[in-house]
Amino acid sequence: MTPLVAVAVLIAAVTHASWNAIAHHVKDQLVSFTLISGGGALLGAVAACFAPIPAAGAWPWLVTSALLHVGYMALLMRSFTLGDFGQMYPIARGTAPLAVTVLAAVFVHEIPDPAQLTGVAVACAGLTGLALWGIRGRGARPDWPALLAAGATGLAIAAYTVVDGVGVRASGTPLGYIAWLMILEGLAIPAFALATRRRALLPQLRPHALRGLLGAALSVCAYALVLWAQTKAALAPVAALRESSIIVGAAIGTVLFKERFGGPRMAAAGLMVVGIGLMLYTS
C-alpha cells in the first residue's frame, strides 16, 4: 500500500464516521437516511454524466451490492434508533473484518496464521467489552436488540465489501462504479419514505435538508475513496486501515453526543483496532 492510498483510506475513515454521526444526530432516522440516500443518488447521477459506464461484467456485482447496501442502511437505521452512537458504530464496523476472517476460514479454507488468530481473539475481546460495558449507567444490562442490529450491520458491511472489491475491479472505472452504485442504492429508502409518509414527508425533510445533504456528500466521498483504494491495493489491508474509523466514531460519541464512553469503552475500541490490524497484518 502506497502512502497516497493509505492517506486516502484514512480520510475515508474520518468522513465515514462523520456522516454516520450526522445520520445519528437526526432523531427521525427515516428522514435522516432519506436525505443521505437521496442526496447520494443525486450526486451519483451528476458523476455518471462525466464517467464511463461500467463494463458489462460489473453489473451483476453492482446490483447485488445495491441490494446489500439497502439492507445495510436499514440495519444501520435500526441500530441508531436502539443504541448510542459510541456503542453501535464501533460494533458495526468491528464485526465486519471478524466476519470476513471467519467466513473465509469456513467456506474458502483460508485458515488464519497464529498472528491472525491472535487478532481474532483480541478483536473479540474488544467487541465483548463494547457490548457489555453499558453507556447508560453502571450495572445496566446489555441491550440485546441494539447489539444484534449492530452485529447484523457488520455482516452486511462484510458482504458488500467483498462484492464491491470484485465489482469495482471488473468495472474498469471506479468513478462510474460508485456513481451507478449510488444511483441504484439511493432510490430505495426515499421511495419507501414517500410511500409511508406521503404529504408529511417534505415538511419533515426541510429542517434537516442541509445537514442531510452534507451527510450524503461525505458518504459518497468516503466510499469512493475506499473503492479507488481497492483498485490500487489488496482488499484486506484497505479494510483493516478503514476500520480506524472505530476510534473516530468512539471519540465523536463522547465529544459531540456527550455519551458516557469512559476509559473501559475506549480501551475496548482500541483492542478492536489492534485485533483487526493483527488479523490482516500478513495479508
N, C-alpha and C positions, 0 to 999 in steps of 0.2 A: 504494500500500500504506500503510495507516494504521499509526501506532505500535503500536496494540494487536495488529494482525495480525503485524507484524514481531516483536514480543516473543513471541507465541505460536509462531511458526516457529523462533525461536532456542531457546526452551525445548524444542521438539520435537527440534531438532538435538542438544542435550545429552542428552536422555532416550534418543534413538535410539542414540547412541554408547554410552551406559551399558548398555542392555540387550544390545547386541552384545558388550560386554566381559564381561557376566555369562555369556552363552552360550559365549563362547570359554574362559572360566575353567574350566568343567566339561569334563574331558578326554574323557568319553564324549559325543560330540556328539548321538547319537540320544537319550540320556537328557536332555540339556540342552534340545533342541528339542521333545521330547515334553512336558516340563513347561511350556515357554513357549507352545507352540501349544495344549496342552490348557487351560492357565490362561487364555489369551486367549479360547478358546471358552466357558469358564465365565463370564468377565466379560462377553462378548458376550451370553450368554443372559440374564444379570441385566439388562443395559442394554436388551435387546429388550423386556423387560416394561414399561419406562417410556417407550418411544419409539414413534412411529408406524411402521407398516410402510411400507417404501419403495414409491414409486409403481411401477406395472407396467412402465413404460419403463426403470426402472433395473435390473431383474432380469437381463437378458442381460449387462449390464456387470458386475453382481455375480458371476455365475457365472464369467465369463471372468476377472475379477480374482482370484477364489479359486483358479482353476487356475494362474494366473501366480504367485500368492503361494506356492503349494505348490512349484512349480518353483524359485522364488527361495530358499525355505527349504532345499531340498535342495542347491542350488548353494552357498549360504552355509555349510551344514554341511561340505561338501566343502572349501571354501576354508579354513575354520578348522582342519580336520584337517590340511591340507597345509602351511599357511604361518603366519607370525607375524601377530598381530592388527594391529600397527602398519603392516604392509605390505598385508595383504588388505583391511582395511576402507577405507582411502583409495582403493585401486584400484577396488573395487566401487562406492563412492559416486561417484567421479570419472568413471567410464566412462559413467554414465547420461546426464548432460547432453550429453556428447560424442555419444553415440548418437542422442539426440533431434535435435540440430542436423544431423547428417549425414543421417539418415533423412528429416527434413523437407525438406532440400535435394534429395534424390534423388527422393522419391515425391510430395511436395506442392509442389515447386518454390518453396519458401521459401528463397531464396538469401541467405546471411548478408551483412550490410554489412561494410565494412572493419574496423570495431571488433570485430564478432563473429568475423571471420576471424582477426584478431589473437588474440582469446581462444581460438579453437580451437588455434592454434599454441602459445600459452603453456601451455594445459592439457595438450596432447600432450607438451610438453617435461617438465612435471611428472610425468605418468604414466610417461614413459620413465625419468626419474630414479628413481621409486619402484620400477620393475621391475628396473632394472639395478644399483642400489646394494645389495649384499647385506647383510642384517642379521646373518647367522650367521657372518660372518668376511670379512676382506678377500680379494678375489680370488675369492670364491665365485661360481659361475655362476648365472644366473637359474634359478629353479625353475619351469620352463615349465608343468607340470601345475597348480601352485598359481596361477600368473598367469592361465592360461586359465580356471580355475574362477572366479577373482575377476572377470575380464572378462565372463564369461558371466553372473555375478550382476548386474553393472551393466546388461547388456542386459535382463535380467528386470525390474530396477527401472525402467528407461526404459519398458518395455511397460506395467507395471501403473500407473505414474504417469499416463500418458495415459488409460488405460481408466478409472481411478478419478476423474480430473478430469472426465470426461464423465459418469460414472455418478452421482457424488455430486450433481451439479447437476440431474440428471434425477430424483433420488430424492425431493426435497422435504423430506428430513430427514437432515442429516448424522449425527446420533446413531443413527438407525435404520439407515443405510447401514453405518456402522462396526460396529454390533452384529451385523448379519447377515453381514458380511464376516468378522468374527472367528469366527462360528459355522461358516460354510461352509469356511473355510480351516483352522480349528483342529482338525478331526477327522481329517484325513488322516494326519499324522505319528504321533499316538498310536495310530491303528488299525494302521499299519504296524509300529510298535514292539511292540504287543501280539501281532501275528501272528508276528513273528520271535523275540521274546524270551520270550513266554508267561509261565510262572510266575516266571521270573527277573526280570521287569521291575519288579515292585513293590519288591523289596528293593534294586534298583539305583536306583530313583527316590527312595526315602525319605531318604537322606542329603543330597540336593540339593533337597528339596522347597521349603523356604523361599526359597532363592536363585532357583530356577526360577520360583516364583510372583511374586517381585519383578520378575524379568525380564519376565514376562507383563504385569504391570501397567504397567511402563514402556513396553513395546511398544505396548500399546493406547493409552496416553496420547499417545505420540509421534505415532502415525498419525492418531488422532482430531484432534489439533491441526492437522496438515497438511491433512486433509480439510476441516476447518472453514475454514481459511485459503483453500483453493481455491475456496470459495463466496464469498469476500469480495474476492479479488484475482486477477489473471491468473496462469495456471499457471507461466509462465516465471520471473517474479521470485520466486515462492514456492519453486520448485525450486532456484533459484540460492542463495537465502538458507539453505535447508535444508542445502545441502552445506557450510556452515560446520562441520558435524559432522566433516568430514575432519580439521580441526585438533584437535578434541576427541579423535577416535579415535587420532591420532598421539601426543598427549600421554598418553592412557591407556596405550597400548602401552609407552611409555617409563617412566612413573612407576610404574604398578601391576604390569606384567608384566616389568619390568626388561629389556625388549628394547633392543638397541643401535641406537637410531634415529639419533642423531647429527645434526650440522648439515646435511650434504648432504640427508638424507631430510626434515628439517624444511623446508628450502628448497624441495624438490620438492613437498611437500604445500602449501606456501604458494603456489607457482606455479600449482598446480591451482585453488586457491580464486580467485586473481586472474584466471586464464583463464576460469573459469566465470562470474565476475562480468562480464567483458568480453563474453562470448558472449551474455549475456542482458540487457545494460545497456540496449539500446534497445527492448526488448520492452514 
